[in-house]
Amino acid sequence: MMPFEGAWALADFWRNCIEEVHGMRTAAADLYGAYLAWAAGRGTNAVGRQTFYDLVAQRVVRHGRRSYFLNVRPGPACAGSNVGDRPPDHY
């Protein structure tokens, strides 16, 4: 759980859709896509991609030209929950 979750713009998405999984990495584009689907399903205006990445910056790691979120994946309640199923590896 993010320490500032209570007042955070993505609090509902994070609380209802994200699973903490130690060692997991999820492509940033996959997690953002899950967020877009989640927001659309609720009729919520989604934040832009860069804003989304900025809001969860402490979870982002860059590897070459790709970005990943560490230790999280979309949960079963989230549209697109099949993303993030890559096994942990070294980056």
The first five atom37 places (N, CA, C, CB, O) and aatype in JSON, in Angstrom:
{
  "aatype": [12, 12, 14, 13, 6, 7, 0, 17, 0, 10, 0, 3, 13, 17, 1, 2, 4, 9, 6, 6, 19, 8, 7, 12, 1, 16, 0, 0, 0, 3, 10, 18, 7, 0, 18, 10, 0, 17, 0, 0, 7, 1, 7, 16, 2, 0, 19, 7, 1, 5, 16, 13, 18, 3, 10, 19, 0, 5, 1, 19, 19, 1, 8, 7, 1, 1, 15, 18, 13, 10, 2, 19, 1, 14, 7, 14, 0, 4, 0, 7, 15, 2, 19, 7, 3, 1, 14, 14, 3, 8, 18],
  "atom_mask": [
    [1, 1, 1, 1, 1],
    [1, 1, 1, 1, 1],
    [1, 1, 1, 1, 1],
    [1, 1, 1, 1, 1],
    [1, 1, 1, 1, 1],
    [1, 1, 1, 0, 1],
    [1, 1, 1, 1, 1],
    [1, 1, 1, 1, 1],
    [1, 1, 1, 1, 1],
    [1, 1, 1, 1, 1],
    [1, 1, 1, 1, 1],
    [1, 1, 1, 1, 1],
    [1, 1, 1, 1, 1],
    [1, 1, 1, 1, 1],
    [1, 1, 1, 1, 1],
    [1, 1, 1, 1, 1],
    [1, 1, 1, 1, 1],
    [1, 1, 1, 1, 1],
    [1, 1, 1, 1, 1],
    [1, 1, 1, 1, 1],
    [1, 1, 1, 1, 1],
    [1, 1, 1, 1, 1],
    [1, 1, 1, 0, 1],
    [1, 1, 1, 1, 1],
    [1, 1, 1, 1, 1],
    [1, 1, 1, 1, 1],
    [1, 1, 1, 1, 1],
    [1, 1, 1, 1, 1],
    [1, 1, 1, 1, 1],
    [1, 1, 1, 1, 1],
    [1, 1, 1, 1, 1],
    [1, 1, 1, 1, 1],
    [1, 1, 1, 0, 1],
    [1, 1, 1, 1, 1],
    [1, 1, 1, 1, 1],
    [1, 1, 1, 1, 1],
    [1, 1, 1, 1, 1],
    [1, 1, 1, 1, 1],
    [1, 1, 1, 1, 1],
    [1, 1, 1, 1, 1],
    [1, 1, 1, 0, 1],
    [1, 1, 1, 1, 1],
    [1, 1, 1, 0, 1],
    [1, 1, 1, 1, 1],
    [1, 1, 1, 1, 1],
    [1, 1, 1, 1, 1],
    [1, 1, 1, 1, 1],
    [1, 1, 1, 0, 1],
    [1, 1, 1, 1, 1],
    [1, 1, 1, 1, 1],
    [1, 1, 1, 1, 1],
    [1, 1, 1, 1, 1],
    [1, 1, 1, 1, 1],
    [1, 1, 1, 1, 1],
    [1, 1, 1, 1, 1],
    [1, 1, 1, 1, 1],
    [1, 1, 1, 1, 1],
    [1, 1, 1, 1, 1],
    [1, 1, 1, 1, 1],
    [1, 1, 1, 1, 1],
    [1, 1, 1, 1, 1],
    [1, 1, 1, 1, 1],
    [1, 1, 1, 1, 1],
    [1, 1, 1, 0, 1],
    [1, 1, 1, 1, 1],
    [1, 1, 1, 1, 1],
    [1, 1, 1, 1, 1],
    [1, 1, 1, 1, 1],
    [1, 1, 1, 1, 1],
    [1, 1, 1, 1, 1],
    [1, 1, 1, 1, 1],
    [1, 1, 1, 1, 1],
    [1, 1, 1, 1, 1],
    [1, 1, 1, 1, 1],
    [1, 1, 1, 0, 1],
    [1, 1, 1, 1, 1],
    [1, 1, 1, 1, 1],
    [1, 1, 1, 1, 1],
    [1, 1, 1, 1, 1],
    [1, 1, 1, 0, 1],
    [1, 1, 1, 1, 1],
    [1, 1, 1, 1, 1],
    [1, 1, 1, 1, 1],
    [1, 1, 1, 0, 1],
    [1, 1, 1, 1, 1],
    [1, 1, 1, 1, 1],
    [1, 1, 1, 1, 1],
    [1, 1, 1, 1, 1],
    [1, 1, 1, 1, 1],
    [1, 1, 1, 1, 1],
    [1, 1, 1, 1, 1]
  ],
  "atom_positions": [
    [[0.85, -1.18, 0.0], [0.0, 0.0, 0.0], [0.89, 1.24, 0.0], [-0.97, 0.0, 1.22], [1.92, 1.28, 0.67]],
    [[0.48, 2.22, -0.77], [1.23, 3.46, -0.84], [0.98, 4.25, 0.44], [0.84, 4.28, -2.1], [-0.16, 4.31, 0.91]],
    [[2.0, 4.86, 1.01], [1.85, 5.55, 2.29], [0.89, 6.74, 2.25], [3.18, 6.02, 2.76], [0.33, 7.11, 3.28]],
    [[0.69, 7.34, 1.08], [-0.17, 8.53, 0.97], [-1.49, 8.18, 0.29], [0.55, 9.63, 0.19], [-2.14, 9.07, -0.27]],
    [[-1.88, 6.93, 0.33], [-3.01, 6.46, -0.45], [-4.32, 7.19, -0.16], [-3.19, 5.02, -0.21], [-5.11, 7.4, -1.08]],
    [[-4.57, 7.58, 1.08], [-5.84, 8.19, 1.44], [-6.19, 9.45, 0.65], [0.0, 0.0, 0.0], [-7.36, 9.66, 0.32]],
    [[-5.22, 10.27, 0.33], [-5.47, 11.53, -0.37], [-4.97, 11.49, -1.8], [-4.81, 12.68, 0.37], [-4.84, 12.53, -2.44]],
    [[-4.72, 10.35, -2.3], [-4.07, 10.16, -3.58], [-5.08, 10.05, -4.71], [-3.19, 8.94, -3.55], [-6.12, 9.42, -4.53]],
    [[-4.79, 10.65, -5.87], [-5.71, 10.65, -7.0], [-6.05, 9.24, -7.5], [-5.12, 11.46, -8.13], [-7.13, 9.03, -8.06]],
    [[-5.16, 8.29, -7.32], [-5.39, 6.92, -7.8], [-5.77, 5.95, -6.69], [-4.15, 6.42, -8.5], [-5.68, 4.73, -6.87]],
    [[-6.18, 6.48, -5.54], [-6.42, 5.64, -4.37], [-7.43, 4.53, -4.64], [-6.9, 6.49, -3.22], [-7.18, 3.38, -4.28]],
    [[-8.57, 4.84, -5.26], [-9.59, 3.81, -5.5], [-9.07, 2.72, -6.42], [-10.85, 4.44, -6.1], [-9.27, 1.54, -6.17]],
    [[-8.4, 3.13, -7.5], [-7.83, 2.14, -8.42], [-6.83, 1.26, -7.68], [-7.14, 2.84, -9.61], [-6.89, 0.03, -7.78]],
    [[-5.91, 1.87, -6.95], [-4.86, 1.11, -6.28], [-5.45, 0.15, -5.24], [-3.86, 2.06, -5.61], [-5.05, -1.01, -5.15]],
    [[-6.39, 0.64, -4.46], [-6.99, -0.16, -3.38], [-7.82, -1.31, -3.94], [-7.86, 0.72, -2.49], [-7.79, -2.41, -3.38]],
    [[-8.55, -1.09, -5.02], [-9.48, -2.08, -5.55], [-8.91, -2.96, -6.65], [-10.68, -1.41, -6.06], [-9.5, -3.98, -6.99]],
    [[-7.79, -2.58, -7.2], [-7.34, -3.25, -8.42], [-5.92, -3.81, -8.36], [-7.44, -2.32, -9.55], [-5.57, -4.65, -9.19]],
    [[-5.11, -3.37, -7.44], [-3.7, -3.74, -7.44], [-3.37, -4.74, -6.35], [-2.83, -2.5, -7.28], [-3.79, -4.59, -5.2]],
    [[-2.64, -5.77, -6.73], [-2.13, -6.74, -5.77], [-0.64, -6.5, -5.56], [-2.39, -8.2, -6.25], [0.1, -6.29, -6.52]],
    [[-0.23, -6.53, -4.32], [1.2, -6.44, -3.99], [1.77, -7.85, -4.11], [1.43, -5.83, -2.54], [1.31, -8.76, -3.42]],
    [[2.77, -8.03, -4.97], [3.39, -9.33, -5.18], [4.9, -9.13, -5.22], [2.87, -10.0, -6.5], [5.44, -8.63, -6.2]],
    [[5.56, -9.52, -4.14], [7.0, -9.33, -4.06], [7.7, -10.03, -5.23], [7.54, -9.87, -2.72], [7.42, -11.19, -5.53]],
    [[8.59, -9.32, -5.89], [9.37, -9.87, -6.99], [8.68, -9.76, -8.34], [0.0, 0.0, 0.0], [9.3, -10.08, -9.36]],
    [[7.45, -9.32, -8.39], [6.72, -9.19, -9.65], [7.12, -7.91, -10.34], [5.2, -9.23, -9.43], [7.42, -6.91, -9.68]],
    [[7.12, -7.93, -11.65], [7.26, -6.69, -12.4], [6.22, -6.71, -13.51], [8.72, -6.53, -12.99], [5.97, -7.73, -14.14]],
    [[5.62, -5.57, -13.72], [4.57, -5.43, -14.71], [4.95, -4.29, -15.64], [3.18, -5.17, -14.04], [5.32, -3.21, -15.18]],
    [[4.87, -4.52, -16.93], [5.18, -3.46, -17.88], [4.31, -2.25, -17.58], [4.98, -3.94, -19.34], [3.1, -2.39, -17.35]],
    [[4.91, -1.08, -17.58], [4.2, 0.15, -17.26], [2.99, 0.34, -18.17], [5.14, 1.36, -17.36], [1.92, 0.74, -17.71]],
    [[3.15, 0.07, -19.45], [2.04, 0.23, -20.4], [0.9, -0.72, -20.06], [2.53, -0.01, -21.83], [-0.27, -0.37, -20.24]],
    [[1.21, -1.91, -19.58], [0.16, -2.87, -19.21], [-0.64, -2.38, -18.01], [0.77, -4.24, -18.9], [-1.87, -2.47, -17.99]],
    [[0.05, -1.87, -17.01], [-0.65, -1.39, -15.82], [-1.46, -0.15, -16.14], [0.35, -1.09, -14.68], [-2.58, 0.01, -15.64]],
    [[-0.93, 0.73, -16.97], [-1.7, 1.91, -17.37], [-2.92, 1.49, -18.17], [-0.82, 2.87, -18.19], [-4.0, 2.08, -18.0]],
    [[-2.78, 0.5, -19.04], [-3.92, 0.0, -19.8], [-5.01, -0.56, -18.89], [0.0, 0.0, 0.0], [-6.19, -0.35, -19.13]],
    [[-4.6, -1.27, -17.85], [-5.56, -1.8, -16.87], [-6.26, -0.65, -16.16], [-4.86, -2.71, -15.85], [-7.46, -0.71, -15.91]],
    [[-5.52, 0.4, -15.85], [-6.11, 1.58, -15.21], [-7.13, 2.23, -16.13], [-5.01, 2.6, -14.82], [-8.22, 2.59, -15.69]],
    [[-6.8, 2.38, -17.41], [-7.74, 2.99, -18.36], [-9.03, 2.19, -18.44], [-7.1, 3.11, -19.74], [-10.12, 2.75, -18.45]],
    [[-8.89, 0.86, -18.51], [-10.08, 0.0, -18.57], [-10.9, 0.12, -17.29], [-9.68, -1.47, -18.81], [-12.13, 0.17, -17.34]],
    [[-10.22, 0.16, -16.15], [-10.89, 0.3, -14.86], [-11.66, 1.63, -14.8], [-9.86, 0.22, -13.69], [-12.82, 1.66, -14.4]],
    [[-11.01, 2.72, -15.21], [-11.64, 4.04, -15.18], [-12.83, 4.1, -16.13], [-10.63, 5.13, -15.55], [-13.89, 4.63, -15.78]],
    [[-12.67, 3.55, -17.34], [-13.77, 3.56, -18.31], [-14.96, 2.75, -17.8], [-13.3, 3.0, -19.66], [-16.11, 3.14, -17.99]],
    [[-14.69, 1.64, -17.14], [-15.76, 0.81, -16.61], [-16.55, 1.48, -15.5], [0.0, 0.0, 0.0], [-17.66, 1.06, -15.18]],
    [[-15.98, 2.5, -14.92], [-16.64, 3.23, -13.82], [-17.09, 4.62, -14.23], [-15.71, 3.33, -12.64], [-17.65, 5.37, -13.42]],
    [[-16.85, 4.97, -15.49], [-17.23, 6.3, -15.95], [-16.4, 7.41, -15.33], [0.0, 0.0, 0.0], [-16.85, 8.55, -15.22]],
    [[-15.18, 7.07, -14.93], [-14.26, 8.01, -14.29], [-13.32, 8.59, -15.33], [-13.47, 7.34, -13.15], [-12.85, 7.87, -16.21]],
    [[-13.03, 9.88, -15.24], [-12.04, 10.48, -16.12], [-10.66, 9.99, -15.69], [-12.12, 12.04, -16.08], [-10.26, 10.17, -14.54]],
    [[-9.95, 9.38, -16.61], [-8.61, 8.86, -16.32], [-7.58, 9.98, -16.43], [-8.25, 7.7, -17.28], [-7.73, 10.9, -17.22]],
    [[-6.53, 9.88, -15.63], [-5.4, 10.79, -15.77], [-4.58, 10.34, -16.97], [-4.53, 10.83, -14.47], [-4.67, 9.18, -17.39]],
    [[-3.8, 11.22, -17.52], [-2.95, 10.88, -18.66], [-1.83, 9.93, -18.26], [0.0, 0.0, 0.0], [-1.53, 9.75, -17.08]],
    [[-1.23, 9.32, -19.27], [-0.19, 8.32, -19.03], [0.97, 8.86, -18.2], [0.34, 7.79, -20.35], [1.37, 8.24, -17.22]],
    [[1.52, 10.02, -18.58], [2.66, 10.55, -17.86], [2.28, 10.92, -16.42], [3.23, 11.77, -18.58], [3.07, 10.71, -15.5]],
    [[1.09, 11.46, -16.24], [0.62, 11.77, -14.88], [0.5, 10.49, -14.07], [-0.74, 12.51, -14.92], [0.91, 10.47, -12.9]],
    [[-0.04, 9.44, -14.66], [-0.14, 8.15, -13.98], [1.23, 7.68, -13.54], [-0.8, 7.11, -14.89], [1.42, 7.29, -12.39]],
    [[2.2, 7.7, -14.46], [3.56, 7.27, -14.13], [4.16, 8.14, -13.03], [4.45, 7.31, -15.38], [4.83, 7.64, -12.13]],
    [[3.94, 9.45, -13.11], [4.46, 10.37, -12.09], [3.87, 10.08, -10.72], [4.18, 11.82, -12.49], [4.57, 10.14, -9.71]],
    [[2.56, 9.77, -10.68], [1.89, 9.51, -9.4], [2.39, 8.25, -8.71], [0.4, 9.41, -9.62], [2.33, 8.14, -7.49]],
    [[2.89, 7.31, -9.49], [3.38, 6.06, -8.9], [4.88, 5.9, -9.15], [2.61, 4.85, -9.46], [5.38, 4.78, -9.26]],
    [[5.57, 7.01, -9.23], [6.99, 7.02, -9.6], [7.86, 6.16, -8.69], [7.51, 8.43, -9.59], [8.85, 5.6, -9.15]],
    [[7.51, 6.05, -7.42], [8.35, 5.25, -6.54], [8.3, 3.76, -6.88], [7.93, 5.45, -5.09], [9.12, 2.99, -6.38]],
    [[7.37, 3.34, -7.73], [7.26, 1.95, -8.13], [7.81, 1.68, -9.53], [5.83, 1.51, -8.07], [7.8, 0.54, -9.98]],
    [[8.28, 2.72, -10.22], [8.71, 2.56, -11.61], [10.22, 2.35, -11.68], [8.31, 3.79, -12.43], [10.99, 3.01, -10.98]],
    [[10.61, 1.42, -12.53], [12.03, 1.22, -12.83], [12.17, 1.17, -14.35], [12.59, -0.1, -12.16], [11.32, 0.61, -15.04]],
    [[13.23, 1.77, -14.84], [13.48, 1.75, -16.28], [14.55, 0.72, -16.59], [13.9, 3.15, -16.8], [15.55, 0.6, -15.88]],
    [[14.3, -0.01, -17.66], [15.28, -0.98, -18.15], [15.41, -0.73, -19.64], [14.86, -2.47, -17.84], [14.54, -1.12, -20.42]],
    [[16.49, -0.08, -20.02], [16.62, 0.32, -21.42], [15.56, 1.35, -21.74], [0.0, 0.0, 0.0], [15.43, 2.37, -21.06]],
    [[14.79, 1.07, -22.78], [13.72, 1.99, -23.19], [12.37, 1.58, -22.62], [13.64, 2.05, -24.69], [11.37, 2.23, -22.91]],
    [[12.32, 0.54, -21.82], [11.05, 0.06, -21.24], [10.96, 0.47, -19.77], [10.93, -1.48, -21.37], [11.97, 0.62, -19.08]],
    [[9.75, 0.64, -19.32], [9.49, 0.96, -17.92], [8.63, -0.13, -17.32], [8.81, 2.35, -17.77], [7.76, -0.69, -17.99]],
    [[8.87, -0.44, -16.05], [8.13, -1.47, -15.34], [7.7, -0.94, -13.98], [8.97, -2.75, -15.18], [8.35, -0.06, -13.41]],
    [[6.6, -1.49, -13.47], [6.2, -1.27, -12.08], [6.66, -2.48, -11.29], [4.65, -1.05, -11.95], [6.48, -3.62, -11.72]],
    [[7.26, -2.23, -10.14], [7.81, -3.31, -9.32], [6.86, -3.73, -8.21], [9.14, -2.89, -8.73], [6.19, -2.89, -7.6]],
    [[6.81, -5.02, -7.97], [6.1, -5.62, -6.84], [4.6, -5.41, -6.86], [6.65, -5.09, -5.57], [3.96, -5.47, -5.81]],
    [[4.03, -5.17, -8.03], [2.58, -5.03, -8.17], [2.12, -5.67, -9.47], [2.16, -3.54, -8.12], [2.89, -5.85, -10.42]],
    [[0.83, -6.01, -9.49], [0.18, -6.45, -10.71], [-1.31, -6.16, -10.57], [0.45, -7.98, -11.0], [-1.81, -6.03, -9.45]],
    [[-2.02, -6.07, -11.7], [-3.46, -5.91, -11.61], [-4.07, -7.15, -10.97], [-4.07, -5.65, -13.02], [-3.69, -8.28, -11.3]],
    [[-4.99, -6.96, -10.08], [-5.66, -8.06, -9.41], [-6.86, -8.55, -10.2], [0.0, 0.0, 0.0], [-7.19, -7.99, -11.25]],
    [[-7.52, -9.59, -9.7], [-8.66, -10.18, -10.41], [-9.83, -9.22, -10.6], [-9.13, -11.39, -9.67], [-10.62, -9.39, -11.53]],
    [[-9.97, -8.22, -9.75], [-11.07, -7.27, -9.87], [-10.81, -6.23, -10.96], [-11.31, -6.57, -8.54], [-11.68, -5.4, -11.25]],
    [[-9.63, -6.28, -11.56], [-9.22, -5.26, -12.53], [-9.34, -5.8, -13.94], [-7.79, -4.81, -12.25], [-8.93, -6.92, -14.22]],
    [[-9.9, -5.0, -14.82], [-9.91, -5.36, -16.23], [-8.47, -5.48, -16.71], [-10.69, -4.31, -17.08], [-7.64, -4.65, -16.36]],
    [[-8.17, -6.48, -17.48], [-6.81, -6.69, -17.95], [-5.95, -7.38, -16.92], [0.0, 0.0, 0.0], [-4.73, -7.19, -16.91]],
    [[-6.56, -8.17, -16.03], [-5.8, -8.76, -14.93], [-4.82, -9.84, -15.36], [-6.75, -9.34, -13.92], [-4.07, -10.36, -14.53]],
    [[-4.8, -10.18, -16.65], [-3.83, -11.17, -17.11], [-2.46, -10.55, -17.37], [-4.33, -11.84, -18.36], [-1.51, -11.29, -17.62]],
    [[-2.34, -9.24, -17.31], [-1.04, -8.6, -17.49], [-0.25, -8.69, -16.19], [-1.2, -7.13, -17.93], [-0.82, -8.86, -15.11]],
    [[1.03, -8.58, -16.3], [1.86, -8.6, -15.1], [2.2, -10.0, -14.66], [0.0, 0.0, 0.0], [2.7, -10.18, -13.55]],
    [[1.96, -10.99, -15.48], [2.23, -12.37, -15.09], [3.64, -12.82, -15.49], [1.21, -13.28, -15.7], [3.91, -14.02, -15.59]],
    [[4.51, -11.87, -15.72], [5.89, -12.22, -16.05], [6.61, -12.62, -14.77], [6.62, -11.04, -16.75], [6.44, -11.98, -13.73]],
    [[7.4, -13.67, -14.83], [8.14, -14.04, -13.62], [9.19, -12.99, -13.29], [8.81, -15.42, -13.8], [9.65, -12.27, -14.18]],
    [[9.57, -12.89, -12.04], [10.63, -11.96, -11.67], [11.92, -12.29, -12.4], [10.86, -11.97, -10.16], [12.22, -13.46, -12.66]],
    [[12.67, -11.3, -12.72], [13.99, -11.52, -13.31], [14.88, -10.37, -12.89], [13.9, -11.64, -14.88], [14.49, -9.49, -12.12]],
    [[16.07, -10.38, -13.41], [17.01, -9.31, -13.08], [16.94, -8.26, -14.16], [18.45, -9.85, -12.93], [16.87, -8.58, -15.34]],
    [[16.97, -7.03, -13.74], [16.9, -5.94, -14.73], [17.91, -4.93, -14.41], [15.53, -5.31, -14.77], [18.02, -3.93, -15.11]]
  ]
}
